[in-house]
């Protein structure tokens, strides 16, 4: 049902109804930003890449055989890894933040995305895992993507 609503809103946007896309943006912005942050480990870059993802979605029609959510996460993963690959070519990867700053950034992102106590406890447990496992659990349990969709999104090695 949610998939149908998302595609309905997306198709309404494609038909000229700009407010339909705003609803989708507001629904997924924080979730996409959290997902991207788990990959790039930089809050500001996660915000920038999130904006790029939605611009891409506006400019490139989703394939009919994809759900809107699946397409959105697929584009987000692609943009996040493009950023990482570009940064690797430009400079060596340095630790930009101390452990304390990194923990604070992770807490800020978690506070934005997770709204009730049960979800907070799940997120804390997930954050203790390696990135590849953390994103898999996040996509399956919180975003409710299928195992197949999650496997296809995360098939690139960390």
C-alpha positions in Angstrom: 0.0 0.0 0.0 2.8 2.4 0.9 4.6 1.5 -2.3 1.4 2.3 -4.3 1.0 5.7 -2.5 4.7 6.6 -3.2 4.4 5.8 -6.9 1.1 7.6 -7.1 2.7 10.7 -5.6 5.7 10.4 -7.9 3.5 10.0 -10.9 1.4 13.0 -9.8 4.7 15.0 -9.7 5.6 13.8 -13.2 2.2 15.0 -14.3 2.9 18.5 -13.0 1.8 18.4 -9.4 4.8 19.9 -7.6 3.4 19.5 -4.1 3.3 15.7 -4.6 7.1 15.5 -4.7 7.4 17.7 -1.7 5.4 15.1 0.3 7.8 12.4 -0.9 10.8 14.6 -0.1 9.6 15.3 3.5 8.8 11.6 4.0 12.2 10.3 2.9 14.8 13.1 3.4 15.9 12.2 6.9 15.9 8.5 6.2 18.0 8.9 3.1 20.4 11.3 4.9 20.9 8.7 7.7 21.5 5.9 5.2 24.1 8.1 3.3 25.7 9.2 6.6 26.3 5.5 7.4 28.4 5.2 4.2 30.2 8.6 4.0 30.6 9.3 7.8 30.3 13.1 7.2 27.1 14.9 8.2 27.5 17.8 5.9 28.4 15.6 2.9 25.4 13.4 3.7 23.2 16.5 3.6 24.7 17.5 0.2 24.4 14.0 -1.3 20.8 13.8 -0.1 20.0 16.9 -2.0 21.8 15.5 -5.1 19.7 12.3 -4.8 16.4 14.2 -4.8 17.5 16.4 -7.7 18.5 13.2 -9.7 15.1 11.7 -8.9 13.4 14.9 -10.2 15.3 14.8 -13.4 15.3 11.0 -14.1 12.1 9.0 -14.1 12.1 5.9 -12.0 11.8 2.6 -13.9 8.4 1.1 -13.8 9.6 -2.2 -12.3 11.1 -0.5 -9.2 9.3 0.8 -6.2 9.9 4.4 -5.5 11.6 3.6 -2.2 13.9 1.0 -3.8 14.8 3.4 -6.6 15.5 6.2 -4.0 17.9 4.0 -2.0 19.6 2.7 -5.1 20.3 6.2 -6.2 21.4 7.2 -2.7 23.9 4.3 -2.5 25.3 5.1 -5.9 25.8 8.8 -5.0 27.4 8.0 -1.7 29.9 5.7 -3.3 30.6 8.1 -6.1 31.5 10.7 -3.4 33.8 8.2 -1.6 35.6 7.2 -4.8 36.1 10.8 -5.8 37.5 11.6 -2.3 39.9 8.7 -2.5 41.3 10.0 -5.8 41.8 13.5 -4.4 43.4 12.9 -1.0 44.2 10.1 1.4 41.5 9.4 3.8 42.3 11.2 7.1 40.4 11.0 10.3 38.5 14.4 10.1 37.0 14.2 13.5 38.0 12.9 16.9 36.1 10.0 18.4 34.0 12.4 20.5 32.9 14.5 17.4 32.0 11.4 15.5 29.9 10.1 18.3 28.1 13.4 18.5 27.4 13.5 14.8 26.0 10.0 14.9 23.8 10.9 17.9 22.5 14.0 16.0 21.6 11.9 13.0 20.0 9.2 15.2 17.9 11.9 17.0 16.6 13.2 13.7 15.6 9.9 12.3 14.5 7.8 15.3 11.4 9.2 17.0 10.3 6.7 19.6 12.2 4.8 22.3 12.0 1.3 20.8 13.5 2.6 17.5 16.3 4.3 19.5 17.3 1.1 21.2 17.3 -0.8 17.9 19.4 1.9 16.3 22.0 1.8 19.1 22.3 -1.9 18.7 22.6 -1.6 15.0 25.3 1.2 15.3 27.5 -1.3 17.1 27.7 -3.5 14.0 30.0 -3.1 11.0 28.7 -0.7 8.4 27.6 -3.4 5.9 25.5 -5.2 8.5 24.2 -2.0 10.0 22.8 -0.8 6.6 21.3 -4.2 5.8 19.4 -4.3 9.1 18.4 -0.7 8.7 17.0 -1.2 5.2 15.2 -4.5 6.0 13.8 -3.8 9.5 13.2 0.0 9.5 12.7 0.8 5.8 11.0 -2.6 5.2 12.7 -3.3 1.9 12.8 -6.9 0.8 15.9 -9.0 1.2 16.3 -9.0 -2.5 16.1 -5.2 -2.8 18.5 -4.8 0.1 21.0 -7.3 -1.4 20.9 -5.5 -4.7 21.4 -2.1 -3.0 24.3 -3.2 -0.9 26.0 -5.5 -3.3 29.0 -3.1 -3.6 31.7 -4.0 -1.1 32.6 -1.5 1.6 
